[in-house]
Every structure is written in structure tokens, then in C-alpha cells.
Amino acid sequence: MRFTVLGSGTTLPDADRGPAGFLVQAEGRSILVDGGSGTLQRLKRAGVDARELDGGVYSHRHVDHTGDLVPLLFTLKVGIDRPRTRDYPIWGGQGFQGFLSALLGVYGQWIQGTAWSTVVTELPLDGPGEALLPGGVLLRTLPANHAAGALHLRFEHDGRSVTFSGDTGASPALAELAEATDLLVCECAYDGPEDYDGHLYAELIRDMVAQARPAQVWLTHMYPQVDPERALRVVREAGAPVIRARDGQSVEL
């Protein structure tokens, strides 16, 4: 299983870091995870044409995680030299079908296929969820402490795993889902408890990492008030290797 960071930033414009977006690949299949604005271009830089994607998984419905959904569906619709003939599956928290239906109400036929459909599978917001993704990847989820149908995501394949926090505040469910994971990709949006409680900061991540014991940690989704070096220093106190994720970074597990 290969995991690639397409966007390690936030909703704020940044020349080097796009909004949240990731890519999971296994057995020749490619799954988009989230996708804020500009994800399609960064996906192409990673060697994947959006028209060939095998499906998408969304941690929640906020714009910096879903902004390229409409451009993606329009791209699949247009096709040109690669007309799509297979359905495009999406997995997201409860409420995602209603979200997509609202987008269809605005854009109509421009994001609807003629030889394919968008098929949504909703995952629970009140307990564990599970789905088998293309490429034999098992998706396991637990509810996150955020809004817009937020989930924590764990991808498992051939005995290896990647866990993505999604956006969240303090969450015992994240420590549970990330237990002994090979890679924890974790938001570090804020600098301390005085900020909004729907996001994490370094001390919370440190304590969670000490409990979950992931093999390595990549921090992402840092707003400008976060001091990256301080955040890395604090999280490293838990004993796991920690880096700040960057766009285009990839790991084979």
C-alpha cells in the first residue's frame, strides 16, 4: 500500500501547501482521500489521472476537504479521450448523500455521468464503520470530534495500516483507531487550548500518540499561528518519530 500527501495545508492560500488531500494505492487501484481545491492538479503530479480514480473517501464535508469534488465529477463527466463507463464510488459519513444531492441540485447534468453513476456509501457517526475499498483495502472508521459528518479513517492492507485523524478535537476514538498503526497522519491545526476545541494541538497529539503507539507520525493541517518546530518537539516527547508532512510526500508500507 502506498500513501501520498496531495495537500498538507489548510483553507488559507499557501504557495507550497494545498488544502487536505491524500492518495491511497494498492494492487493497482487508486483511492482519493478528501480533496480541497487544487487536488486534481496535485493528483496529476503524483502520476494519477483523476479520470482513472477507483473511488473516493471523505473524512467530512467541509470545503477545504471537498472543494474539488465538483471539478472531479465534471472531469469524469467530460471524459473527452477517456470516457468513463464504470461507477464512481464514494465513502463518507452519514449525511454525505444529502450533500451530494444538494450539489446535483446546483450543477445537475454537468456532474452526472451518462454511462456511470456516483454511488455513495454512508458510514455511521455513532460508532464503528467498515468498508472494503478497491484494491482490497479495508477502511475502518470511528466518529471524530468535529462537524459536517466527521470521521477518523484507518486504511489497512496486507497487514499494514495508515490512520488519518481528519479534522478533530480531543478524541479517545482516534487513539483507539490509531493503535499500533504504521503511520498516523494527524492534524495539528492550532497552538493551544485557547483556540477552537474542534481541532488538535501539540500537547493533545503527544498524549494521544503516547497511548496509541503508532510507528511514525506525520503532522498536517497547521494554521499560521502554529509554530511547527515547537509542535514537532512536543509531539516527539511521546517517543515516536514525527515529521511535518509536505505536499507530494509518499511512503510505501
Secondary structure, DSSP 4 states (H G I P E B T S, - for coil): -EEEEEE-S-SS--SS-PSSEEEEEETTEEEEE---TTHHHHHHHTT--GGG--EEE-S---HHHHTTHHHHHHHHHH-TTS---S-EEEEEETTHHHHHHHHHHHHGGGG--SS--EEEEEE-SSS-EEEEEGGGEEEEEEE-SSSSS-EEEEEEETTEEEEE--S-SS-HHHHHHTTT-SEEEEE---SSTTS-TTS--HHHHHHHHHHH--S-EEEE---TTS-HHHHHHHHHTTSS-EEE--TT-EEE-
